Amino acid sequence: MRAASRNGSDGFTLVEVLLTLLIMAGIMVSVTQILSAARTSRDEIHNIQERQLAGPAILARIEQDLRSMLVYDRDPRQALRVQNRVLSGFDADTIDFVSTVDSTLPFREQPSDPFRRADVNEVGYCLKQRPDSDDFLELYRREGFGVDEEPFQGGRYAILSDRVKGFNVEIYDADGPEAEPVEEWTESADQEYVGIPVRIEIQLTLELAPRLLREQLVADTRTITYERIFRFPESLRKSTAVQPKPVIPTVQAAADPTQAAGNAGSGGGKPDPDGDEDELQPPEDEAEDPFGG
């Protein structure tokens, strides 16, 4: 039993205080290690999800737009445009077309008007230089409400990723392993390649974003290139060669019933083949009897 002090109150010795502090320090170290392991697991899960979702989600959005490409009653030169571009040493190709996918960006002409969505829209994908970094590009999806005379220009832009290190679009006018990609697919008058190609191959290179500012990056493990091949059906490509033109059919006017009744009352004779409208030939059943009947 601890002896009572002269003033009648109990106290702690220096050894007891140091032992308590040592125990608390061990508990804090264990908690810190657990939190550090949990943070590392969280970052690994985040990187795995980003690998599985970031690139494939962007390519799935592009594929959905391409599968809904509109070519009916359109100039083949304005069906598709692909331009070869380079920004800061990275591939930064652009692709533009008209799609029947419902618009994702609501539109209204006046602030007081209700939002509207179009069934047919101008769609494009392009890249811009990232303002705060020369190591990355920004990938945007362009969407124009409806279709106008310049389907490859205008519209609004929605950012898809700000850590892009390459966006390469290759167009093939022929099929097979020996087919060579076409440099560009534009709407210019002297361009040989217009309409719909056989297939399009897209390569998207992204760098995974770090979860912490001081996290060390390993380029080989954090830069991933996603690839997707879009093959167009032959019927769609042939539809641009033979363009159907929607027209309003011409309906012939109905015969006047009064004139028809007058012709019937005159004996039903037939007009004179010599062109004399006043003289009518008798009908065949009322012709002269050759036997004198």
C-alpha positions as CSV (number, residue, x, y, z in Angstrom):
1,M,0.0,0.0,0.0
2,R,1.3,3.4,-1.0
3,A,2.2,5.5,2.1
4,A,0.2,8.6,2.6
5,S,2.0,11.9,2.2
6,R,2.3,14.4,5.0
7,N,-0.7,16.5,3.8
8,G,-2.9,13.4,3.6
9,S,-3.2,13.0,-0.3
10,D,-2.0,10.3,-2.6
11,G,0.3,11.1,-5.7
12,F,2.2,9.4,-8.6
13,T,5.8,8.7,-8.7
14,L,8.0,9.7,-11.6
15,V,8.4,6.0,-12.7
16,E,4.6,5.7,-12.9
17,V,4.3,8.8,-15.1
18,L,7.1,7.7,-17.4
19,L,5.5,4.2,-17.7
20,T,2.1,5.7,-18.6
21,L,3.7,7.9,-21.3
22,L,5.5,5.0,-22.7
23,I,2.3,3.0,-23.0
24,M,0.5,5.9,-24.6
25,A,3.3,6.3,-27.1
26,G,3.1,2.7,-28.1
27,I,-0.7,3.0,-28.6
28,M,-0.2,6.1,-30.8
29,V,2.4,4.3,-33.0
30,S,0.1,1.4,-33.5
31,V,-2.8,3.6,-34.5
32,T,-0.6,5.6,-36.9
33,Q,0.6,2.4,-38.6
34,I,-3.0,1.2,-39.0
35,L,-4.1,4.5,-40.5
36,S,-1.1,4.5,-42.9
37,A,-1.9,0.9,-44.0
38,A,-5.6,2.0,-44.5
39,R,-4.5,5.0,-46.6
40,T,-2.2,2.8,-48.8
41,S,-5.1,0.4,-49.4
42,R,-7.4,3.2,-50.2
43,D,-4.9,4.6,-52.8
44,E,-4.4,1.2,-54.4
45,I,-8.2,0.7,-54.7
46,H,-8.6,4.2,-56.2
47,N,-5.9,3.5,-58.8
48,I,-7.5,0.2,-59.7
49,Q,-10.9,1.9,-60.1
50,E,-9.4,4.6,-62.2
51,R,-7.7,2.1,-64.4
52,Q,-10.9,0.2,-64.9
53,L,-13.3,3.2,-65.2
54,A,-11.6,6.4,-66.5
55,G,-10.3,5.3,-69.9
56,P,-13.0,2.7,-70.7
57,A,-15.8,5.1,-69.7
58,I,-14.5,7.8,-72.1
59,L,-14.1,5.2,-75.0
60,A,-17.6,3.9,-74.2
61,R,-19.0,7.4,-74.6
62,I,-17.2,7.8,-77.9
63,E,-18.5,4.5,-79.2
64,Q,-22.0,5.3,-78.2
65,D,-21.9,8.5,-80.3
66,L,-20.2,6.8,-83.3
67,R,-22.8,3.9,-83.3
68,S,-25.5,6.6,-83.6
69,M,-23.9,8.5,-86.5
70,L,-26.4,10.1,-88.8
71,V,-25.8,9.8,-92.6
72,Y,-29.4,9.9,-94.0
73,D,-30.0,12.8,-96.4
74,R,-26.6,14.3,-95.7
75,D,-23.6,15.3,-97.8
76,P,-21.0,12.5,-97.6
77,R,-18.3,15.2,-97.1
78,Q,-20.1,16.2,-93.9
79,A,-20.6,12.8,-92.5
80,L,-17.3,12.5,-90.6
81,R,-14.2,14.6,-90.1
82,V,-10.9,13.5,-88.5
83,Q,-7.9,15.8,-88.3
84,N,-4.4,14.9,-87.3
85,R,-3.0,17.3,-84.7
86,V,-0.1,17.5,-82.3
87,L,0.0,19.6,-79.1
88,S,3.2,19.9,-76.9
89,G,4.5,16.7,-78.5
90,F,1.4,14.6,-77.8
91,D,-1.1,13.2,-80.3
92,A,-4.2,15.4,-80.1
93,D,-6.4,14.3,-83.0
94,T,-9.9,15.6,-83.4
95,I,-13.1,13.8,-84.6
96,D,-16.4,15.4,-85.5
97,F,-19.7,14.0,-86.8
98,V,-23.5,14.2,-86.4
99,S,-25.1,11.8,-83.9
100,T,-28.7,10.9,-83.0
101,V,-27.8,10.5,-79.4
102,D,-29.9,12.7,-77.1
103,S,-28.1,15.8,-76.0
104,T,-26.5,15.6,-72.6
105,L,-26.1,19.4,-72.2
106,P,-29.5,21.1,-71.7
107,F,-30.0,24.1,-73.9
108,R,-32.0,27.3,-73.7
109,E,-31.9,30.5,-75.7
110,Q,-33.0,32.8,-72.9
111,P,-32.4,32.5,-69.1
112,S,-36.1,32.5,-68.6
113,D,-36.8,29.7,-71.1
114,P,-37.0,26.1,-70.0
115,F,-34.2,23.7,-70.8
116,R,-34.5,21.7,-74.1
117,R,-32.8,18.6,-75.4
118,A,-32.4,17.7,-79.1
119,D,-32.7,14.3,-80.7
120,V,-29.9,15.0,-83.3
121,N,-26.8,16.9,-82.3
122,E,-23.3,17.8,-83.6
123,V,-20.7,15.8,-81.6
124,G,-17.0,16.2,-81.5
125,Y,-13.9,15.3,-79.4
126,C,-10.9,17.6,-79.2
127,L,-8.0,18.3,-76.9
128,K,-6.6,21.6,-75.5
129,Q,-3.5,22.5,-73.7
130,R,-3.8,22.3,-69.9
131,P,-3.4,25.9,-68.6
132,D,-1.4,25.0,-65.5
133,S,0.7,22.2,-66.8
134,D,2.7,21.4,-70.0
135,D,2.8,17.7,-69.2
136,F,-0.9,17.0,-69.8
137,L,-3.7,17.8,-72.3
138,E,-7.4,18.2,-71.6
139,L,-10.0,16.1,-73.5
140,Y,-13.3,17.8,-74.3
141,R,-16.6,16.5,-75.8
142,R,-18.2,19.1,-78.1
143,E,-22.0,19.1,-78.4
144,G,-24.0,21.5,-80.7
145,F,-27.7,21.7,-80.2
146,G,-29.3,20.5,-83.4
147,V,-27.6,20.6,-86.8
148,D,-26.7,23.7,-88.8
149,E,-24.8,24.4,-92.0
150,E,-21.4,24.0,-90.2
151,P,-21.7,20.7,-88.3
152,F,-18.0,20.6,-87.3
153,Q,-17.9,23.9,-85.6
154,G,-19.6,25.7,-82.6
155,G,-21.4,24.1,-79.7
156,R,-20.5,23.8,-76.0
157,Y,-17.7,21.8,-74.5
158,A,-17.6,19.4,-71.5
159,I,-14.3,18.3,-70.1
160,L,-13.8,14.5,-69.8
161,S,-10.2,14.3,-68.5
162,D,-7.4,16.7,-67.6
163,R,-4.5,14.2,-67.5
164,V,-4.4,13.1,-71.1
165,K,-1.0,12.3,-72.7
166,G,-2.3,11.2,-76.1
167,F,-5.4,10.9,-78.2
168,N,-4.7,9.2,-81.5
169,V,-7.4,8.4,-84.1
170,E,-6.5,6.1,-87.1
171,I,-8.9,5.8,-90.0
172,Y,-8.9,2.8,-92.4
173,D,-10.5,2.9,-95.8
174,A,-9.7,-0.8,-96.4
175,D,-9.9,-3.9,-94.3
176,G,-7.3,-6.5,-93.6
177,P,-4.0,-6.7,-91.6
178,E,-2.0,-5.0,-94.4
179,A,-4.3,-2.0,-94.6
180,E,-2.6,1.4,-94.0
181,P,-4.3,4.1,-92.0
182,V,-5.4,7.3,-93.7
183,E,-3.7,10.5,-92.5
184,E,-6.9,12.6,-92.4
185,W,-10.6,12.3,-93.2
186,T,-11.9,15.8,-94.0
187,E,-14.7,17.5,-95.9
188,S,-12.5,19.4,-98.3
189,A,-13.4,19.3,-102.0
190,D,-10.0,17.9,-103.1
191,Q,-10.0,15.2,-100.4
192,E,-10.3,11.6,-101.7
193,Y,-11.5,10.1,-98.5
194,V,-15.1,11.1,-97.6
195,G,-18.2,9.3,-96.3
196,I,-17.8,6.5,-93.8
197,P,-14.5,4.5,-93.4
198,V,-14.3,0.8,-92.8
199,R,-13.1,1.1,-89.2
200,I,-11.6,3.6,-86.7
201,E,-9.0,2.8,-84.1
202,I,-8.6,5.1,-81.1
203,Q,-5.8,5.1,-78.6
204,L,-6.2,7.1,-75.4
205,T,-3.3,7.6,-73.1
206,L,-4.0,8.7,-69.5
207,E,-1.8,9.2,-66.4
208,L,-3.4,8.3,-63.1
209,A,-3.7,11.2,-60.7
210,P,-1.9,10.9,-57.3
211,R,-4.0,10.9,-54.2
212,L,-1.4,12.8,-52.2
213,L,0.7,15.8,-53.3
214,R,4.0,14.2,-52.2
215,E,3.2,10.8,-53.6
216,Q,6.0,9.5,-55.8
217,L,4.9,8.8,-59.4
218,V,6.3,5.9,-61.4
219,A,5.7,6.7,-65.1
220,D,5.7,3.1,-66.3
221,T,3.0,2.0,-63.8
222,R,0.8,5.1,-63.8
223,T,0.6,5.8,-67.5
224,I,-1.9,3.6,-69.3
225,T,-3.0,3.5,-72.9
226,Y,-6.5,2.3,-73.7
227,E,-7.5,1.1,-77.2
228,R,-10.8,0.6,-78.9
229,I,-11.7,-0.4,-82.5
230,F,-15.0,0.8,-84.1
231,R,-16.1,-1.1,-87.2
232,F,-18.9,0.4,-89.3
233,P,-21.4,-1.9,-91.1
234,E,-21.2,-2.1,-94.8
235,S,-24.8,-1.0,-95.2
236,L,-24.0,2.3,-93.5
237,R,-21.0,2.9,-95.7
238,K,-23.0,2.2,-98.9
239,S,-25.8,4.5,-97.8
240,T,-23.5,7.4,-98.3
241,A,-22.8,6.5,-101.9
242,V,-26.5,6.3,-102.8
243,Q,-28.3,9.0,-101.0
244,P,-32.1,8.8,-100.9
245,K,-33.9,12.1,-101.2
246,P,-37.1,12.6,-99.2
247,V,-39.7,14.2,-101.5
248,I,-43.5,14.9,-101.2
249,P,-45.4,12.7,-103.7
250,T,-47.5,14.4,-106.4
251,V,-51.2,13.3,-106.3
252,Q,-53.1,13.4,-109.6
253,A,-56.3,15.4,-109.5
254,A,-59.5,13.3,-109.6
255,A,-61.7,13.4,-112.7
256,D,-64.6,15.8,-112.7
257,P,-67.8,13.7,-112.1
258,T,-69.9,16.2,-114.1
259,Q,-67.8,15.7,-117.2
260,A,-67.8,12.0,-116.8
261,A,-71.6,12.0,-116.7
262,G,-71.8,14.1,-119.9
263,N,-69.6,11.7,-121.8
264,A,-71.8,8.8,-120.7
265,G,-75.0,10.6,-121.9
266,S,-73.6,11.2,-125.4
267,G,-73.5,7.5,-126.2
268,G,-70.1,6.6,-124.8
269,G,-68.4,7.2,-128.2
270,K,-64.7,7.4,-128.5
271,P,-62.7,10.4,-129.8
272,D,-61.7,10.5,-133.4
273,P,-58.1,9.4,-133.8
274,D,-57.6,12.0,-136.5
275,G,-57.8,14.7,-133.8
276,D,-61.3,16.0,-134.6
277,E,-62.8,16.6,-131.2
278,D,-66.3,17.4,-132.6
279,E,-66.9,14.0,-134.2
280,L,-67.0,11.0,-132.1
281,Q,-66.7,7.4,-133.3
282,P,-69.5,5.0,-132.3
283,P,-68.7,2.5,-129.8
284,E,-67.6,-1.0,-131.0
285,D,-70.8,-2.7,-129.8
286,E,-72.9,-0.3,-131.9
287,A,-70.9,-0.5,-135.2
288,E,-72.7,-1.3,-138.5
289,D,-73.6,-5.0,-138.9
290,P,-71.7,-6.4,-141.8
291,F,-74.6,-8.9,-142.5
292,G,-77.1,-6.1,-142.9
293,G,-78.9,-6.8,-139.5
